[in-house]
Amino acid sequence: MELKYVIPNMEKTFGNLEFGGPVELGRGDTRRNGQDTYIVRRRYKLFSDVQRADDIEVAVAGSVKEKDFEYMEPVKLVNPRITVEGYAVNGRGFSDYILHADDIVKA
C-alpha cells in the first residue's frame, strides 16, 4: 500500500490559524514550458496557536487566485493534507513535511 498523504486533525494539530503573508517563490514552485514560466504552487506563511515554535507554511496550487488577507487575519484551509519529500545532501537523508490545501479562506 502506498502512502500518498496524511489528513491532519486540524484542530488538534494546528488549532487556530492566522495569515502571515506570502512566501517568495522557491525550489519547485515554478516550471518552464519552452519560453514560458508558470507557477506550480504558491506558498503562504501561517501562524498557529498550537504550533508556536515555528511558522506554518502551506502550499496551494498555482492556479488558485493569489491570497491577500490582512496580517494576522483568521483563516481556514480547504481540504488540508500533509506530504513528505525526501532528499539527500552529501549522502545524508533529509525530509520535508509539506502542508497542502486546495484553498485558504477566511475563518
N, CA, C and O atoms as a GROMACS GRO file, in nm:
protein
  428
    1MET      N    1   0.084  -0.118   0.000
    1MET     CA    2   0.000   0.000   0.000
    1MET      C    3   0.089   0.125   0.000
    1MET      O    4   0.183   0.136   0.079
    2GLU      N    5   0.059   0.217  -0.088
    2GLU     CA    6   0.136   0.341  -0.100
    2GLU      C    7   0.071   0.451  -0.016
    2GLU      O    8  -0.050   0.471  -0.022
    3LEU      N    9   0.153   0.520   0.062
    3LEU     CA   10   0.104   0.632   0.143
    3LEU      C   11   0.126   0.761   0.064
    3LEU      O   12   0.240   0.806   0.047
    4LYS      N   13   0.018   0.821   0.015
    4LYS     CA   14   0.029   0.941  -0.067
    4LYS      C   15   0.027   1.068   0.017
    4LYS      O   16   0.099   1.163  -0.013
    5TYR      N   17  -0.054   1.070   0.123
    5TYR     CA   18  -0.062   1.186   0.212
    5TYR      C   19  -0.132   1.148   0.340
    5TYR      O   20  -0.192   1.040   0.350
    6VAL      N   21  -0.126   1.236   0.438
    6VAL     CA   22  -0.193   1.221   0.566
    6VAL      C   23  -0.287   1.338   0.583
    6VAL      O   24  -0.249   1.452   0.557
    7ILE      N   25  -0.409   1.311   0.627
    7ILE     CA   26  -0.505   1.419   0.653
    7ILE      C   27  -0.497   1.451   0.802
    7ILE      O   28  -0.534   1.367   0.885
    8PRO      N   29  -0.450   1.572   0.838
    8PRO     CA   30  -0.434   1.605   0.979
    8PRO      C   31  -0.566   1.641   1.046
    8PRO      O   32  -0.659   1.688   0.980
    9ASN      N   33  -0.574   1.620   1.176
    9ASN     CA   34  -0.683   1.673   1.256
    9ASN      C   35  -0.645   1.818   1.281
    9ASN      O   36  -0.563   1.848   1.368
   10MET      N   37  -0.704   1.908   1.204
   10MET     CA   38  -0.661   2.049   1.206
   10MET      C   39  -0.672   2.113   1.343
   10MET      O   40  -0.585   2.190   1.382
   11GLU      N   41  -0.779   2.083   1.416
   11GLU     CA   42  -0.798   2.146   1.547
   11GLU      C   43  -0.689   2.105   1.645
   11GLU      O   44  -0.635   2.189   1.717
   12LYS      N   45  -0.657   1.975   1.650
   12LYS     CA   46  -0.556   1.927   1.743
   12LYS      C   47  -0.414   1.960   1.696
   12LYS      O   48  -0.328   1.993   1.778
   13THR      N   49  -0.388   1.952   1.565
   13THR     CA   50  -0.253   1.970   1.513
   13THR      C   51  -0.214   2.117   1.503
   13THR      O   52  -0.102   2.153   1.540
   14PHE      N   53  -0.304   2.201   1.454
   14PHE     CA   54  -0.269   2.341   1.429
   14PHE      C   55  -0.353   2.441   1.507
   14PHE      O   56  -0.313   2.557   1.521
   15GLY      N   57  -0.468   2.400   1.559
   15GLY     CA   58  -0.554   2.493   1.634
   15GLY      C   59  -0.607   2.603   1.543
   15GLY      O   60  -0.650   2.576   1.431
   16ASN      N   61  -0.603   2.726   1.591
   16ASN     CA   62  -0.648   2.841   1.513
   16ASN      C   63  -0.532   2.892   1.428
   16ASN      O   64  -0.420   2.907   1.477
   17LEU      N   65  -0.560   2.919   1.300
   17LEU     CA   66  -0.458   2.968   1.209
   17LEU      C   67  -0.483   3.113   1.173
   17LEU      O   68  -0.597   3.156   1.157
   18GLU      N   69  -0.373   3.189   1.162
   18GLU     CA   70  -0.379   3.329   1.120
   18GLU      C   71  -0.284   3.349   1.004
   18GLU      O   72  -0.179   3.285   0.997
   19PHE      N   73  -0.321   3.438   0.913
   19PHE     CA   74  -0.246   3.462   0.791
   19PHE      C   75  -0.121   3.544   0.821
   19PHE      O   76  -0.127   3.646   0.890
   20GLY      N   77  -0.008   3.499   0.768
   20GLY     CA   78   0.118   3.570   0.788
   20GLY      C   79   0.168   3.641   0.664
   20GLY      O   80   0.239   3.740   0.673
   21GLY      N   81   0.131   3.589   0.546
   21GLY     CA   82   0.173   3.652   0.421
   21GLY      C   83   0.230   3.550   0.324
   21GLY      O   84   0.250   3.434   0.359
   22PRO      N   85   0.258   3.595   0.202
   22PRO     CA   86   0.313   3.504   0.101
   22PRO      C   87   0.461   3.476   0.126
   22PRO      O   88   0.532   3.556   0.187
   23VAL      N   89   0.506   3.361   0.078
   23VAL     CA   90   0.646   3.322   0.083
   23VAL      C   91   0.702   3.338  -0.058
   23VAL      O   92   0.634   3.305  -0.155
   24GLU      N   93   0.823   3.389  -0.071
   24GLU     CA   94   0.883   3.406  -0.204
   24GLU      C   95   0.891   3.272  -0.277
   24GLU      O   96   0.912   3.167  -0.216
   25LEU      N   97   0.874   3.279  -0.407
   25LEU     CA   98   0.882   3.157  -0.487
   25LEU      C   99   1.020   3.094  -0.472
   25LEU      O  100   1.121   3.163  -0.472
   26GLY      N  101   1.022   2.963  -0.458
   26GLY     CA  102   1.148   2.893  -0.437
   26GLY      C  103   1.153   2.763  -0.514
   26GLY      O  104   1.085   2.746  -0.615
   27ARG      N  105   1.235   2.672  -0.466
   27ARG     CA  106   1.257   2.542  -0.530
   27ARG      C  107   1.124   2.468  -0.550
   27ARG      O  108   1.050   2.444  -0.454
   28GLY      N  109   1.095   2.431  -0.673
   28GLY     CA  110   0.976   2.354  -0.704
   28GLY      C  111   0.848   2.434  -0.721
   28GLY      O  112   0.743   2.376  -0.750
   29ASP      N  113   0.854   2.565  -0.702
   29ASP     CA  114   0.732   2.646  -0.712
   29ASP      C  115   0.697   2.686  -0.855
   29ASP      O  116   0.582   2.718  -0.884
   30THR      N  117   0.795   2.684  -0.945
   30THR     CA  118   0.771   2.722  -1.084
   30THR      C  119   0.822   2.612  -1.178
   30THR      O  120   0.905   2.530  -1.140
   31ARG      N  121   0.769   2.614  -1.300
   31ARG     CA  122   0.815   2.521  -1.404
   31ARG      C  123   0.826   2.598  -1.535
   31ARG      O  124   0.760   2.700  -1.554
   32ARG      N  125   0.910   2.548  -1.623
   32ARG     CA  126   0.925   2.610  -1.756
   32ARG      C  127   0.859   2.521  -1.860
   32ARG      O  128   0.866   2.398  -1.853
   33ASN      N  129   0.795   2.586  -1.955
   33ASN     CA  130   0.735   2.518  -2.069
   33ASN      C  131   0.783   2.592  -2.192
   33ASN      O  132   0.717   2.684  -2.240
   34GLY      N  133   0.897   2.552  -2.244
   34GLY     CA  134   0.959   2.626  -2.355
   34GLY      C  135   1.007   2.761  -2.305
   34GLY      O  136   1.092   2.767  -2.215
   35GLN      N  137   0.955   2.868  -2.361
   35GLN     CA  138   0.993   3.004  -2.321
   35GLN      C  139   0.914   3.053  -2.200
   35GLN      O  140   0.954   3.148  -2.133
   36ASP      N  141   0.801   2.989  -2.171
   36ASP     CA  142   0.712   3.036  -2.064
   36ASP      C  143   0.746   2.972  -1.930
   36ASP      O  144   0.783   2.854  -1.923
   37THR      N  145   0.733   3.050  -1.824
   37THR     CA  146   0.746   3.001  -1.688
   37THR      C  147   0.611   3.016  -1.621
   37THR      O  148   0.549   3.122  -1.631
   38TYR      N  149   0.565   2.913  -1.555
   38TYR     CA  150   0.436   2.923  -1.487
   38TYR      C  151   0.450   2.877  -1.343
   38TYR      O  152   0.542   2.802  -1.309
   39ILE      N  153   0.359   2.922  -1.259
   39ILE     CA  154   0.362   2.893  -1.116
   39ILE      C  155   0.289   2.762  -1.091
   39ILE      O  156   0.172   2.747  -1.127
   40VAL      N  157   0.358   2.668  -1.030
   40VAL     CA  158   0.302   2.537  -0.997
   40VAL      C  159   0.228   2.545  -0.864
   40VAL      O  160   0.118   2.491  -0.849
   41ARG      N  161   0.290   2.613  -0.766
   41ARG     CA  162   0.228   2.628  -0.635
   41ARG      C  163   0.268   2.762  -0.574
   41ARG      O  164   0.375   2.816  -0.603
   42ARG      N  165   0.180   2.812  -0.490
   42ARG     CA  166   0.208   2.933  -0.412
   42ARG      C  167   0.216   2.889  -0.266
   42ARG      O  168   0.142   2.802  -0.221
   43ARG      N  169   0.307   2.950  -0.192
   43ARG     CA  170   0.323   2.916  -0.052
   43ARG      C  171   0.293   3.038   0.035
   43ARG      O  172   0.326   3.152   0.000
   44TYR      N  173   0.231   3.012   0.149
   44TYR     CA  174   0.194   3.118   0.242
   44TYR      C  175   0.238   3.080   0.382
   44TYR      O  176   0.241   2.962   0.419
   45LYS      N  177   0.271   3.181   0.460
   45LYS     CA  178   0.309   3.162   0.600
   45LYS      C  179   0.184   3.182   0.685
   45LYS      O  180   0.110   3.278   0.669
   46LEU      N  181   0.163   3.088   0.778
   46LEU     CA  182   0.052   3.095   0.871
   46LEU      C  183   0.106   3.086   1.013
   46LEU      O  184   0.213   3.031   1.036
   47PHE      N  185   0.030   3.139   1.107
   47PHE     CA  186   0.066   3.131   1.248
   47PHE      C  187  -0.037   3.044   1.319
   47PHE      O  188  -0.156   3.053   1.291
   48SER      N  189   0.010   2.959   1.409
   48SER     CA  190  -0.075   2.864   1.480
   48SER      C  191  -0.067   2.889   1.629
   48SER      O  192   0.040   2.921   1.682
   49ASP      N  193  -0.181   2.875   1.699
   49ASP     CA  194  -0.177   2.889   1.845
   49ASP      C  195  -0.139   2.757   1.913
   49ASP      O  196  -0.125   2.752   2.035
   50VAL      N  197  -0.123   2.649   1.835
   50VAL     CA  198  -0.077   2.520   1.888
   50VAL      C  199   0.070   2.498   1.855
   50VAL      O  200   0.149   2.463   1.943
   51GLN      N  201   0.108   2.517   1.729
   51GLN     CA  202   0.246   2.501   1.683
   51GLN      C  203   0.318   2.635   1.697
   51GLN      O  204   0.338   2.704   1.597
   52ARG      N  205   0.356   2.671   1.816
   52ARG     CA  206   0.411   2.805   1.841
   52ARG      C  207   0.558   2.819   1.807
   52ARG      O  208   0.605   2.930   1.781
   53ALA      N  209   0.632   2.711   1.805
   53ALA     CA  210   0.777   2.719   1.785
   53ALA      C  211   0.814   2.764   1.644
   53ALA      O  212   0.912   2.837   1.627
   54ASP      N  213   0.738   2.723   1.545
   54ASP     CA  214   0.768   2.755   1.406
   54ASP      C  215   0.643   2.807   1.336
   54ASP      O  216   0.531   2.775   1.374
   55ASP      N  217   0.666   2.888   1.233
   55ASP     CA  218   0.555   2.929   1.148
   55ASP      C  219   0.514   2.809   1.063
   55ASP      O  220   0.596   2.721   1.036
   56ILE      N  221   0.390   2.807   1.022
   56ILE     CA  222   0.339   2.701   0.936
   56ILE      C  223   0.346   2.752   0.793
   56ILE      O  224   0.311   2.867   0.766
   57GLU      N  225   0.390   2.668   0.702
   57GLU     CA  226   0.393   2.705   0.561
   57GLU      C  227   0.298   2.612   0.488
   57GLU      O  228   0.308   2.490   0.500
   58VAL      N  229   0.205   2.671   0.412
   58VAL     CA  230   0.107   2.592   0.338
   58VAL      C  231   0.125   2.618   0.189
   58VAL      O  232   0.150   2.731   0.148
   59ALA      N  233   0.111   2.513   0.108
   59ALA     CA  234   0.123   2.524  -0.037
   59ALA      C  235  -0.014   2.504  -0.100
   59ALA      O  236  -0.085   2.409  -0.068
   60VAL      N  237  -0.052   2.595  -0.190
   60VAL     CA  238  -0.175   2.580  -0.268
   60VAL      C  239  -0.137   2.581  -0.416
   60VAL      O  240  -0.031   2.631  -0.454
   61ALA      N  241  -0.223   2.524  -0.499
   61ALA     CA  242  -0.195   2.515  -0.642
   61ALA      C  243  -0.176   2.654  -0.702
   61ALA      O  244  -0.241   2.750  -0.660
   62GLY      N  245  -0.088   2.663  -0.799
   62GLY     CA  246  -0.062   2.791  -0.866
   62GLY      C  247  -0.182   2.845  -0.939
   62GLY      O  248  -0.189   2.965  -0.966
   63SER      N  249  -0.278   2.758  -0.972
   63SER     CA  250  -0.399   2.802  -1.043
   63SER      C  251  -0.498   2.873  -0.951
   63SER      O  252  -0.591   2.939  -0.999
   64VAL      N  253  -0.479   2.860  -0.819
   64VAL     CA  254  -0.566   2.928  -0.723
   64VAL      C  255  -0.528   3.075  -0.718
   64VAL      O  256  -0.410   3.110  -0.717
   65LYS      N  257  -0.629   3.160  -0.713
   65LYS     CA  258  -0.607   3.305  -0.710
   65LYS      C  259  -0.517   3.342  -0.591
   65LYS      O  260  -0.530   3.286  -0.482
   66GLU      N  261  -0.426   3.436  -0.614
   66GLU     CA  262  -0.333   3.479  -0.510
   66GLU      C  263  -0.409   3.537  -0.391
   66GLU      O  264  -0.505   3.612  -0.410
   67LYS      N  265  -0.367   3.503  -0.271
   67LYS     CA  266  -0.436   3.544  -0.148
   67LYS      C  267  -0.379   3.676  -0.096
   67LYS      O  268  -0.258   3.699  -0.100
   68ASP      N  269  -0.469   3.762  -0.048
   68ASP     CA  270  -0.429   3.892   0.004
   68ASP      C  271  -0.510   3.924   0.128
   68ASP      O  272  -0.584   4.023   0.132
   69PHE      N  273  -0.497   3.840   0.231
   69PHE     CA  274  -0.566   3.863   0.358
   69PHE      C  275  -0.488   3.966   0.439
   69PHE      O  276  -0.371   3.992   0.412
   70GLU      N  277  -0.554   4.022   0.538
   70GLU     CA  278  -0.486   4.112   0.632
   70GLU      C  279  -0.391   4.030   0.718
   70GLU      O  280  -0.415   3.912   0.743
   71TYR      N  281  -0.283   4.092   0.764
   71TYR     CA  282  -0.187   4.027   0.852
   71TYR      C  283  -0.258   3.985   0.980
   71TYR      O  284  -0.329   4.065   1.041
   72MET      N  285  -0.239   3.861   1.021
   72MET     CA  286  -0.296   3.801   1.142
   72MET      C  287  -0.448   3.780   1.133
   72MET      O  288  -0.514   3.760   1.235
   73GLU      N  289  -0.504   3.784   1.012
   73GLU     CA  290  -0.646   3.757   0.994
   73GLU      C  291  -0.670   3.606   1.007
   73GLU      O  292  -0.596   3.527   0.949
   74PRO      N  293  -0.772   3.565   1.083
   74PRO     CA  294  -0.801   3.421   1.098
   74PRO      C  295  -0.839   3.358   0.963
   74PRO      O  296  -0.919   3.413   0.888
   75VAL      N  297  -0.780   3.241   0.935
   75VAL     CA  298  -0.807   3.170   0.810
   75VAL      C  299  -0.830   3.022   0.838
   75VAL      O  300  -0.796   2.971   0.944
   76LYS      N  301  -0.889   2.954   0.738
   76LYS     CA  302  -0.908   2.809   0.741
   76LYS      C  303  -0.855   2.752   0.612
   76LYS      O  304  -0.852   2.820   0.509
   77LEU      N  305  -0.813   2.627   0.616
   77LEU     CA  306  -0.764   2.557   0.497
   77LEU      C  307  -0.873   2.466   0.443
   77LEU      O  308  -0.944   2.400   0.519
   78VAL      N  309  -0.885   2.463   0.311
   78VAL     CA  310  -0.981   2.376   0.244
   78VAL      C  311  -0.908   2.248   0.201
   78VAL      O  312  -0.809   2.254   0.127
   79ASN      N  313  -0.958   2.134   0.247
   79ASN     CA  314  -0.902   2.003   0.213
   79ASN      C  315  -0.751   1.994   0.243
   79ASN      O  316  -0.672   1.968   0.152
   80PRO      N  317  -0.710   2.015   0.370
   80PRO     CA  318  -0.567   2.008   0.404
   80PRO      C  319  -0.515   1.865   0.404
   80PRO      O  320  -0.587   1.771   0.436
   81ARG      N  321  -0.387   1.850   0.367
   81ARG     CA  322  -0.320   1.721   0.369
   81ARG      C  323  -0.170   1.745   0.381
   81ARG      O  324  -0.120   1.850   0.342
   82ILE      N  325  -0.099   1.647   0.434
   82ILE     CA  326   0.045   1.659   0.455
   82ILE      C  327   0.115   1.552   0.372
   82ILE      O  328   0.078   1.434   0.375
   83THR      N  329   0.217   1.595   0.298
   83THR     CA  330   0.300   1.502   0.221
   83THR      C  331   0.444   1.512   0.272
   83THR      O  332   0.479   1.604   0.347
   84VAL      N  333   0.526   1.417   0.231
   84VAL     CA  334   0.667   1.416   0.269
   84VAL      C  335   0.751   1.409   0.143
   84VAL      O  336   0.724   1.327   0.055
   85GLU      N  337   0.853   1.494   0.134
   85GLU     CA  338   0.950   1.490   0.024
   85GLU      C  339   1.086   1.462   0.085
   85GLU      O  340   1.130   1.530   0.177
   86GLY      N  341   1.154   1.360   0.032
   86GLY     CA  342   1.287   1.326   0.080
   86GLY      C  343   1.394   1.372  -0.016
   86GLY      O  344   1.370   1.382  -0.136
   87TYR      N  345   1.512   1.402   0.037
   87TYR     CA  346   1.625   1.444  -0.046
   87TYR      C  347   1.755   1.411   0.028
   87TYR      O  348   1.754   1.387   0.149
   88ALA      N  349   1.864   1.410  -0.046
   88ALA     CA  350   1.995   1.379   0.013
   88ALA      C  351   2.091   1.495  -0.006
   88ALA      O  352   2.091   1.561  -0.110
   89VAL      N  353   2.173   1.519   0.097
   89VAL     CA  354   2.280   1.618   0.092
   89VAL      C  355   2.405   1.550   0.146
   89VAL      O  356   2.410   1.508   0.261
   90ASN      N  357   2.507   1.540   0.060
   90ASN     CA  358   2.633   1.476   0.099
   90ASN      C  359   2.612   1.337   0.159
   90ASN      O  360   2.675   1.301   0.258
   91GLY      N  361   2.523   1.260   0.097
   91GLY     CA  362   2.500   1.124   0.141
   91GLY      C  363   2.412   1.108   0.263
   91GLY      O  364   2.392   0.996   0.310
   92ARG      N  365   2.358   1.218   0.316
   92ARG     CA  366   2.271   1.211   0.433
   92ARG      C  367   2.127   1.236   0.388
   92ARG      O  368   2.103   1.320   0.301
   93GLY      N  369   2.033   1.163   0.445
   93GLY     CA  370   1.893   1.176   0.408
   93GLY      C  371   1.820   1.277   0.494
   93GLY      O  372   1.839   1.283   0.615
   94PHE      N  373   1.736   1.356   0.430
   94PHE     CA  374   1.654   1.456   0.498
   94PHE      C  375   1.512   1.448   0.442
   94PHE      O  376   1.491   1.394   0.334
   95SER      N  377   1.416   1.501   0.515
   95SER     CA  378   1.279   1.503   0.466
   95SER      C  379   1.212   1.635   0.504
   95SER      O  380   1.240   1.693   0.608
   96ASP      N  381   1.122   1.680   0.416
   96ASP     CA  382   1.041   1.798   0.439
   96ASP      C  383   0.896   1.753   0.448
   96ASP      O  384   0.848   1.680   0.361
   97TYR      N  385   0.826   1.795   0.552
   97TYR     CA  386   0.683   1.771   0.564
   97TYR      C  387   0.613   1.893   0.507
   97TYR      O  388   0.636   2.005   0.553
   98ILE      N  389   0.526   1.872   0.407
   98ILE     CA  390   0.465   1.984   0.336
   98ILE      C  391   0.314   1.980   0.357
   98ILE      O  392   0.249   1.880   0.328
   99LEU      N  393   0.260   2.091   0.407
   99LEU     CA  394   0.117   2.106   0.426
   99LEU      C  395   0.059   2.163   0.297
   99LEU      O  396   0.099   2.271   0.254
  100HIS      N  397  -0.035   2.091   0.235
  100HIS     CA  398  -0.101   2.134   0.112
  100HIS      C  399  -0.246   2.164   0.144
  100HIS      O  400  -0.302   2.108   0.239
  101ALA      N  401  -0.308   2.252   0.067
  101ALA     CA  402  -0.451   2.279   0.078
  101ALA      C  403  -0.504   2.318  -0.059
  101ALA      O  404  -0.430   2.371  -0.142
  102ASP      N  405  -0.632   2.290  -0.083
  102ASP     CA  406  -0.693   2.330  -0.209
  102ASP      C  407  -0.714   2.480  -0.214
  102ASP      O  408  -0.713   2.540  -0.322
  103ASP      N  409  -0.735   2.542  -0.097
  103ASP     CA  410  -0.756   2.687  -0.091
  103ASP      C  411  -0.741   2.734   0.053
  103ASP      O  412  -0.742   2.654   0.146
  104ILE      N  413  -0.728   2.865   0.069
  104ILE     CA  414  -0.726   2.929   0.200
  104ILE      C  415  -0.843   3.027   0.201
  104ILE      O  416  -0.856   3.109   0.110
  105VAL      N  417  -0.928   3.018   0.304
  105VAL     CA  418  -1.044   3.107   0.313
  105VAL      C  419  -1.048   3.173   0.450
  105VAL      O  420  -0.982   3.128   0.544
  106LYS      N  421  -1.125   3.281   0.461
  106LYS     CA  422  -1.142   3.349   0.591
  106LYS      C  423  -1.214   3.256   0.686
  106LYS      O  424  -1.306   3.184   0.646
  107ALA      N  425  -1.172   3.259   0.812
  107ALA     CA  426  -1.235   3.173   0.915
  107ALA      C  427  -1.367   3.234   0.960
  107ALA      O  428  -1.435   3.176   1.046
   0.00000   0.00000   0.00000
